[in-house]
Amino acid sequence: MSFPAFQYSCKHYDELTKQEFHQILKVRAEVFIVEQNCPYLDIDHKDENAFHMCIYYLNELIAYSRIIPLGISYDDSISIGRVLSILPYRRIGAGRFLMQKTMEFCQITFSNIPVKISAQTYLIHFYESFGFKNTGIEYLEDNIPHVEMIYSEASL
């Protein structure tokens, strides 16, 4: 798939500038707290150990994911979370480009370690297109239906 002139960077927390981290927190609050009307504590002390995949268009942060190494969220898997694209860039490939780059990073950096996500149920097919399998474990998170999904090289 061809994407518009998106740029990307993936940095560990220690490599982020204050301005970059501020922008990350801003878009996370815009999407998850304001747009989805979910008052929750976003700062969970996992950011400091995470890698932060940022997608930019014309120097604006338009999509983001957080990659958490093994042993922080799960003992048996790495985790991808806080996956978002801002409203004006949905349905033009920003989310697909984000996940493509996120999965490439995970495969290069963590090789054969399984990846676990907590997906909003309406996005199951989107994540399945990247090789994630639905575990069937559905639950409410902040009053939004989610399902646990796992990606594993062994299951492909």
C-alpha positions in Angstrom: 0.0 0.0 0.0 1.2 3.5 -0.9 1.1 6.1 1.9 1.2 9.9 1.7 4.5 11.5 2.7 4.4 10.2 6.3 7.6 10.2 8.3 8.2 8.2 11.4 10.6 7.8 14.3 10.8 5.3 17.1 12.6 6.4 20.2 13.1 5.0 23.7 11.8 7.4 26.4 15.4 8.4 27.2 15.9 9.6 23.7 12.7 11.8 23.5 13.0 15.5 23.9 10.7 17.3 26.3 8.7 18.7 23.4 8.3 15.3 21.8 7.0 13.7 25.0 4.7 16.7 25.6 3.2 16.2 22.1 2.8 12.5 22.7 0.8 13.1 25.9 -1.2 15.8 24.1 -2.4 13.5 21.3 -3.1 10.7 23.8 -5.2 13.0 25.9 -7.0 14.4 22.8 -8.0 10.9 21.5 -8.4 8.7 24.6 -9.6 11.2 27.2 -11.4 13.9 25.3 -12.6 12.3 22.1 -13.5 8.9 23.7 -14.7 10.6 26.8 -12.7 8.3 29.1 -11.3 10.0 32.2 -8.5 7.7 33.1 -5.0 8.1 34.4 -2.8 8.0 31.3 0.5 8.3 33.2 1.2 4.8 34.3 5.0 4.8 34.7 5.4 2.5 31.7 6.4 5.3 29.4 9.9 5.5 30.9 10.6 1.9 29.8 8.9 2.1 26.5 9.7 2.8 22.9 7.5 5.5 21.3 6.6 5.1 17.6 5.5 8.5 16.2 4.1 9.1 12.7 4.3 12.6 11.3 2.8 14.4 8.4 4.2 17.9 7.6 5.9 17.8 11.0 2.7 17.2 12.9 2.3 14.1 15.1 -0.7 12.3 13.6 -0.3 8.7 14.8 1.3 7.0 17.7 1.9 3.7 19.5 3.8 2.7 22.6 5.9 -0.5 22.6 6.5 -2.0 26.0 9.3 -4.6 26.4 8.9 -8.0 27.9 8.4 -8.2 31.7 6.7 -4.8 32.2 3.1 -5.4 31.2 3.4 -9.1 30.6 5.9 -11.7 31.6 5.5 -13.7 28.4 5.0 -11.0 25.8 5.9 -7.5 24.7 3.0 -5.1 24.5 1.8 -2.5 22.0 -0.6 0.1 23.4 -1.9 3.6 23.2 -2.4 3.1 19.5 -4.0 6.1 17.9 -4.3 8.3 14.9 -5.8 11.7 15.1 -9.2 12.3 13.6 -8.3 14.2 10.4 -5.9 11.4 9.4 -8.1 8.3 9.9 -9.1 6.4 6.9 -6.2 7.6 4.7 -3.7 5.1 5.9 -2.1 6.7 9.0 -3.1 3.8 11.3 -2.0 1.2 8.8 1.4 2.9 8.3 1.7 3.2 12.1 1.1 -0.5 12.7 3.3 -1.5 9.8 6.2 0.4 11.3 5.4 -0.7 14.8 5.4 -4.4 13.8 8.6 -4.0 11.8 10.2 -2.4 14.9 9.0 -5.2 17.1 10.2 -7.9 14.8 13.7 -6.4 14.4 14.1 -5.4 18.1 12.4 -8.3 19.8 12.5 -11.0 17.1 10.4 -14.0 18.2 8.8 -12.7 21.4 5.0 -12.7 21.2 3.2 -9.4 21.1 0.0 -8.8 23.1 -2.5 -6.0 22.6 -5.7 -4.8 24.1 -7.8 -4.0 21.1 -11.1 -2.1 20.9 -13.4 -4.7 19.5 -14.4 -2.7 16.5 -10.7 -2.9 15.4 -10.4 -6.7 15.5 -10.3 -7.1 11.7 -7.7 -4.3 11.4 -5.3 -6.0 13.8 -6.0 -9.4 12.3 -4.7 -8.0 9.0 -1.3 -7.7 10.8 -1.4 -11.3 12.0 -2.9 -10.8 15.5 -5.2 -13.6 16.7 -8.2 -12.9 18.9 -7.9 -14.9 22.2 -11.7 -14.5 22.8 -11.1 -12.8 26.1 -13.4 -9.8 25.9 -13.8 -7.2 28.6 -14.7 -3.6 29.3 -11.9 -1.1 29.7 -13.1 2.4 30.5 -16.6 1.3 29.4 -15.3 0.4 25.9 -15.4 -3.2 24.7 -11.9 -4.6 24.2 -10.5 -8.0 23.3 -7.1 -9.5 24.0 -5.1 -10.3 20.9 -1.8 -12.0 20.4 0.8 -12.0 17.6 3.3 -14.8 17.5 5.7 -15.8 14.7 5.0 -19.4 15.8 1.3 -19.2 15.1 1.7 -17.8 11.5 
